Amino acid sequence: MYIQLHQIKKQLNYRKTQRSFETLPLGSALKFRRKELNMTLEETAEKLTSISYLSKLENNLIKPNMKYIKLFEERLKIKFDQHNYDHNYHHQINQVLLSLHHDEKIEEELINQYKEKQNHQAFLFIMAFYVSLKQFDKIKPYYENLKSYIPNFQNDETILFLTCVTTILISEERFLDAYEVTKLIPKPEEESILIESIKLKSRLKCVINLMRPSEVEKIYQRYMINLHVMHAFDQLYKTQIEYFIFKTSQYSIKDIEERLNKIPNMDSLDRSYILALCYYHSGEYRKSQLISESYIDSHEKWLILYIMSLDHLNLYDDIKNIVEQKEAFEFSKRSDDLIFKYIQVKYFSDTKCLLSYLRELLTNRYLLTDNYHTLSYIYKDAATLFGQHFYYKEAHQTLHQWFIEQQSLTKST
């Protein structure tokens, strides 16, 4: 939760007033080294040059004078010859963006060029590298350094940085914030189907999870056209699956089956999951339970669907058995982890602990997710539990709170 949207917006607004000389890694290397040594601008510039000159140099607002660079090398114990401008840099940014769009690992050969460096270019690529690996726990130090450098980014650097931020926010299921960030991504200097597709991909993930049907349809159609043009067939298949998962809450079983039959070479596991989910949303919990039971060890989404189906069927012994089996399981998705813990408390805590947990959960928004279906499940079930224990006022307040949340999530912009 270290990404604060208001900080990014503030820096981007400041960026509009900046005039960068060019995207030089040398200035940021000086800035990051100074901060690493906990030195102020005054201490670094003392008896060498003016504070104003140093600030402009750090922020790429002037062309560096090698006379002063040598002086700063001695003071900061750094070799600036490692931070010369690479003419391949902007081409490499495009390569990195392409890898992120295709959900591919960024080539280590490219990253190895930057691993020993401490400048904004190196930090930007290393941050993107960890994003491509989904190792989000390693990103924070790079993000914190780059955040203060946003006003000095070139256009393509800003696009890459915000693409990484969007991916991180989506991984945290902060879909409202992620959607906002996609609107901050600047237009490329030349028309680019890749940049448009990156925005569309992120927005589609957001509106699917926020349950915004009209936006889903519009974005999905446009994105699919782009994927065909780009010959990105792996992404095309993944997007179709995400779309059908979204549609399981709206289509009947018959409609879903007819549409799935039109997809050639569809993976049987994907097909089974979509059908099981459709049964679940249709209220046929026994059928969704029977299908999902066979796959609970293959992926956490199956496990959660199985547990939720058992919950609706009030099969206490089965729930106890599966929760005890999987209590040490580490979930990758926040919403899945949230539902599992909710079920644990619901079935294995006394009334006092249960009600205390519900109150804490519903009054601390940061503990929750932006996933529509997860929130719907928890709010409605919590209202029922409050009512069963004769806390009718809290039951009413919970449903009212869900109404407000629902309006916020589904409101198209």
C-alpha positions in Angstrom: 0.0 0.0 0.0 3.0 2.3 -0.4 1.7 3.8 -3.6 -0.3 6.9 -2.9 -2.2 8.2 -5.9 -2.3 11.8 -4.8 1.5 11.9 -4.7 1.8 10.7 -8.3 -0.8 13.2 -9.5 1.0 16.0 -7.7 4.3 15.0 -9.4 2.7 14.7 -12.8 1.2 18.1 -12.5 4.6 19.5 -11.6 6.1 17.7 -14.6 4.0 19.8 -16.9 5.9 22.9 -15.8 9.3 21.3 -16.3 11.6 21.6 -19.3 14.1 18.8 -19.3 17.3 19.3 -21.3 17.4 15.6 -22.2 17.0 12.3 -20.5 20.4 12.1 -18.9 21.2 9.4 -16.4 24.0 11.5 -15.0 21.8 14.0 -13.2 19.7 11.3 -11.4 22.8 9.4 -10.5 24.1 12.5 -8.7 20.7 13.0 -7.0 20.4 9.3 -5.9 24.0 9.2 -4.6 23.5 12.4 -2.6 20.4 11.0 -1.0 22.1 7.7 -0.3 24.7 9.7 1.7 22.0 11.7 3.4 23.5 14.9 2.1 21.5 18.1 1.5 21.9 20.2 -1.6 23.7 22.8 0.5 26.2 20.3 1.8 26.9 18.8 -1.7 27.2 22.2 -3.4 29.3 23.9 -0.7 32.4 25.6 -2.1 31.9 23.9 -5.5 28.9 25.6 -7.1 25.6 27.2 -6.4 22.6 25.2 -4.9 20.6 26.4 -7.9 23.1 25.0 -10.4 23.2 21.6 -8.5 19.4 21.4 -8.4 19.1 22.1 -12.1 21.9 19.6 -12.9 20.2 16.8 -10.8 16.9 17.5 -12.6 18.2 17.5 -16.2 17.4 21.2 -16.6 20.9 22.1 -17.9 23.6 20.4 -19.8 26.3 19.2 -17.4 29.7 20.9 -17.3 32.4 18.2 -16.9 34.4 20.6 -14.7 31.8 20.4 -12.0 31.1 16.7 -12.6 34.7 15.9 -11.7 34.3 17.9 -8.5 31.1 16.1 -7.5 32.8 12.7 -8.3 35.4 13.5 -5.6 32.9 14.7 -3.1 30.3 11.9 -3.5 32.9 9.1 -4.2 31.2 8.1 -7.4 32.3 7.5 -11.0 29.9 9.2 -13.4 31.4 7.6 -16.5 29.1 4.6 -15.7 26.2 6.9 -16.3 26.7 8.1 -19.9 23.7 8.4 -22.2 22.9 5.2 -24.2 21.3 5.8 -27.5 19.5 2.5 -27.4 17.8 3.5 -24.2 14.5 4.6 -25.7 14.4 1.6 -28.0 14.9 -0.6 -24.9 11.9 1.1 -23.2 9.7 0.0 -26.0 11.1 -3.6 -25.7 10.3 -3.5 -22.0 6.8 -2.2 -22.6 6.2 -5.0 -25.1 7.3 -7.6 -22.6 5.0 -6.2 -19.9 2.0 -6.2 -22.3 2.6 -9.8 -23.3 3.1 -10.9 -19.6 6.7 -12.0 -20.5 9.8 -11.9 -18.4 12.0 -9.0 -19.4 15.3 -10.2 -20.8 18.0 -10.4 -18.2 20.6 -9.5 -20.7 19.0 -6.1 -20.9 18.7 -5.7 -17.1 22.3 -6.8 -16.5 23.4 -3.6 -18.3 21.8 -1.6 -15.5 22.1 -3.7 -12.3 25.3 -2.0 -11.0 24.1 1.5 -11.8 22.1 3.9 -9.6 20.3 6.3 -11.8 16.7 6.8 -12.9 17.1 4.7 -16.0 18.6 1.7 -14.1 15.9 2.0 -11.4 13.1 2.2 -14.0 14.3 -0.9 -15.8 14.9 -2.9 -12.6 11.4 -1.9 -11.3 9.9 -3.1 -14.6 11.9 -6.3 -14.4 10.5 -7.2 -11.0 7.0 -6.3 -12.2 7.4 -8.7 -15.1 8.4 -11.4 -12.5 5.4 -10.4 -10.3 8.0 -10.0 -7.4 6.2 -6.9 -6.1 7.8 -7.1 -2.7 11.2 -6.1 -4.2 9.9 -2.9 -5.9 9.4 -0.4 -3.2 13.0 1.1 -3.0 13.0 1.7 -6.7 9.6 3.2 -6.7 10.4 5.5 -3.8 13.5 6.9 -5.6 11.7 7.2 -9.0 8.6 8.9 -7.5 10.5 12.1 -6.8 11.9 12.0 -10.3 8.6 11.9 -12.1 8.7 15.7 -13.0 11.9 15.0 -14.9 10.8 12.0 -16.9 10.7 12.0 -20.7 7.3 10.9 -22.2 8.2 7.2 -22.7 9.8 7.0 -19.2 6.5 8.3 -17.8 4.5 5.7 -19.8 6.7 2.9 -18.5 6.7 4.1 -14.9 2.9 4.5 -14.9 2.4 1.1 -16.6 4.4 -0.5 -13.7 2.4 1.4 -11.1 -0.9 0.3 -12.7 0.3 -3.4 -12.7 1.2 -3.1 -9.0 -2.1 -1.6 -8.1 -4.0 -4.3 -10.0 -2.0 -6.9 -8.1 -3.2 -5.3 -4.9 -6.7 -5.3 -6.2 -6.9 -1.5 -6.0 -8.8 -1.3 -9.2 -10.3 2.1 -8.6 -6.8 3.6 -8.2 -5.4 1.6 -11.1 -8.1 2.8 -13.4 -7.3 6.4 -12.4 -3.6 5.8 -13.2 -4.4 4.5 -16.7 -6.0 7.9 -17.4 -2.7 9.6 -16.4 -0.6 7.7 -18.9 0.4 10.3 -21.5 -0.1 9.9 -25.2 3.1 8.7 -27.0 4.8 11.3 -29.2 4.0 9.1 -32.2 0.8 7.0 -32.6 1.4 3.6 -31.0 -0.9 0.6 -31.0 1.3 -0.9 -28.2 0.7 2.0 -25.8 -3.0 2.0 -26.6 -3.1 -1.8 -26.0 -1.3 -1.4 -22.7 -3.9 1.1 -21.5 -6.8 -1.0 -22.8 -5.5 -4.2 -21.1 -5.2 -2.5 -17.7 -8.5 -0.8 -18.0 -10.3 -4.0 -19.0 -8.9 -5.8 -15.9 -10.2 -2.9 -13.8 -13.7 -2.6 -15.2 -14.2 -6.4 -15.2 -13.4 -6.4 -11.4 -15.4 -3.3 -10.8 -18.4 -4.7 -12.6 -18.9 -2.1 -15.3 -20.6 -3.9 -18.1 -20.9 -1.1 -20.6 -17.2 -0.2 -20.3 -16.2 -3.8 -20.5 -18.0 -4.2 -23.8 -16.5 -1.1 -25.3 -12.9 -1.7 -24.1 -13.0 -5.5 -24.9 -14.0 -5.0 -28.5 -11.3 -2.4 -29.1 -8.6 -4.4 -27.3 -9.4 -7.6 -29.3 -9.0 -5.7 -32.6 -5.6 -4.5 -31.4 -4.5 -8.0 -30.4 -5.5 -9.3 -33.8 -3.5 -6.6 -35.5 -0.5 -7.3 -33.2 -0.8 -11.0 -33.7 -0.7 -11.3 -29.9 -2.6 -14.6 -29.9 -1.7 -15.7 -26.4 -3.0 -12.5 -25.0 -6.1 -12.8 -27.2 -6.9 -16.2 -25.7 -6.3 -15.0 -22.1 -8.6 -12.0 -22.7 -11.4 -14.1 -24.1 -11.2 -16.3 -20.9 -11.3 -13.2 -18.7 -14.3 -11.9 -20.7 -16.2 -15.1 -20.3 -15.5 -15.3 -16.6 -16.9 -11.8 -16.3 -20.0 -12.9 -18.3 -20.7 -15.9 -16.0 -22.7 -13.6 -13.7 -24.9 -12.4 -16.7 -25.3 -15.4 -19.1 -27.3 -18.5 -18.6 -25.6 -21.9 -18.7 -27.0 -22.5 -22.2 -25.7 -19.1 -23.5 -22.2 -19.7 -22.0 -22.0 -23.2 -23.5 -23.0 -22.0 -27.0 -20.3 -19.2 -26.8 -17.6 -21.5 -25.5 -18.2 -24.0 -28.3 -17.2 -21.3 -30.8 -13.7 -21.0 -29.3 -11.4 -23.5 -31.1 -8.9 -25.5 -29.1 -10.2 -24.2 -25.7 -8.4 -25.6 -22.7 -10.7 -28.1 -20.9 -9.7 -26.7 -17.4 -10.7 -23.1 -18.5 -14.0 -24.4 -19.9 -14.8 -26.3 -16.7 -14.0 -23.3 -14.5 -16.3 -21.0 -16.6 -19.1 -23.5 -16.4 -18.7 -24.0 -12.6 -18.6 -20.3 -12.1 -21.8 -19.9 -14.2 -23.5 -22.5 -12.0 -22.4 -20.7 -8.9 -23.8 -17.3 -10.1 -27.0 -19.0 -11.2 -27.5 -20.3 -7.6 -26.8 -23.9 -8.5 -24.3 -24.3 -5.8 -24.3 -28.1 -5.7 -23.3 -28.3 -9.3 -20.5 -25.7 -8.9 -19.3 -27.7 -5.8 -19.2 -31.0 -7.6 -17.2 -29.6 -10.6 -14.8 -27.5 -8.4 -14.1 -30.4 -6.0 -12.1 -32.2 -8.6 -9.7 -29.3 -9.2 -9.1 -27.7 -5.7 -5.4 -28.7 -5.8 -4.8 -27.2 -9.3 -5.3 -23.5 -8.6 -6.5 -21.3 -5.7 -9.5 -20.0 -7.7 -10.9 -23.5 -7.7 -10.4 -23.8 -4.0 -12.2 -20.6 -3.3 -15.1 -21.4 -5.6 -15.4 -24.8 -3.8 -15.4 -23.2 -0.3 -18.0 -20.6 -1.3 -20.2 -23.2 -2.8 -20.0 -25.2 0.4 -20.8 -22.1 2.4 -24.0 -21.5 0.4 -24.9 -25.2 0.9 -24.2 -24.9 4.7 -22.0 -28.1 4.6 -20.2 -27.5 7.8 -18.3 -30.8 8.0 -17.0 -30.4 4.4 -15.9 -26.8 5.2 -14.2 -27.8 8.4 -12.3 -30.5 6.5 -11.1 -28.3 3.6 -10.2 -25.4 5.8 -8.1 -27.6 8.1 -6.3 -29.0 5.0 -5.6 -25.7 3.5 -5.1 -23.4 6.5 -1.4 -23.0 5.8 -2.1 -22.2 2.1 -0.6 -18.9 0.8 -3.0 -17.2 -1.6 -1.6 -14.9 -4.3 -4.8 -13.0 -4.8 -6.0 -10.6 -2.0 -9.7 -11.4 -2.5 -9.1 -15.1 -2.3 -7.1 -14.7 0.9 -9.8 -12.4 2.3 -12.6 -14.9 1.6 -10.7 -17.8 3.1 -10.0 -15.9 6.3 -13.6 -14.8 6.4 -14.8 -18.4 6.2 -12.4 -19.4 8.9 -13.7 -16.8 11.3 -17.3 -17.5 10.4 -17.2 -21.2 11.1 -14.5 -21.6 13.7 -15.0 -18.5 16.1 -17.4 -17.9 18.9 -20.1 -15.2 18.4 -18.2 -12.5 20.2 -15.0 -13.0 18.0 -17.1 -13.3 14.8 -19.0 -10.0 15.4 -15.8 -8.2 16.5 -14.1 -9.4 13.3 -17.0 -8.2 11.1 -17.0 -4.8 12.7 -13.2 -4.4 12.2 -13.3 -5.6 8.6 -16.2 -3.4 7.6 -14.9 -0.2 9.2 -11.3 -0.5 7.8 -11.6 -0.2 4.0 -7.9 -0.9 3.5 -8.5 -4.4 4.8 -10.8 -5.1 1.9 -10.5 -5.3 -1.9 -12.0 -3.5 -4.9 -13.2 -6.8 -6.4 -17.0 -6.4 -6.8 -18.0 -10.1 -6.3 -15.9 -10.5 -3.2 -17.3 -7.4 -1.6 -20.8 -8.3 -2.5 -20.3 -11.8 -0.9 -18.8 -10.4 2.3 -21.2 -7.4 2.8 -24.4 -9.4 2.2 -23.3 -12.3 4.3 -22.1 -10.0 7.1 -25.6 -8.3 7.1 -27.2 -11.7 7.4 -25.0 -12.7 10.3 -25.7 -9.4 12.2 -29.4 -10.1 11.7 -29.1 -13.7 12.9 -27.6 -12.4 16.1 -30.3 -9.7 16.5 -28.1 -6.7 15.6 -30.7 -5.4 13.2 -29.3 -1.8 13.1 -25.9 -3.1 12.1 -27.4 -5.4 9.5 -29.2 -2.4 8.0 -26.0 -0.2 8.2 -24.0 -3.0 6.5 -26.4 -3.2 3.6 -26.4 0.6 3.3 -22.6 0.6 3.3 -22.6 -2.0 0.5 -25.0 0.2 -1.5 -22.5 3.1 -1.3 -19.5 0.8 -2.2 -21.5 -0.6 -5.1 -22.2 2.9 -6.4 -18.5 3.8 -6.2 -17.3 0.6 -7.9 -19.8 0.4 -10.8 -19.9 4.1 -11.6 -18.5 4.5 -15.1 -16.3 7.5 -15.9 
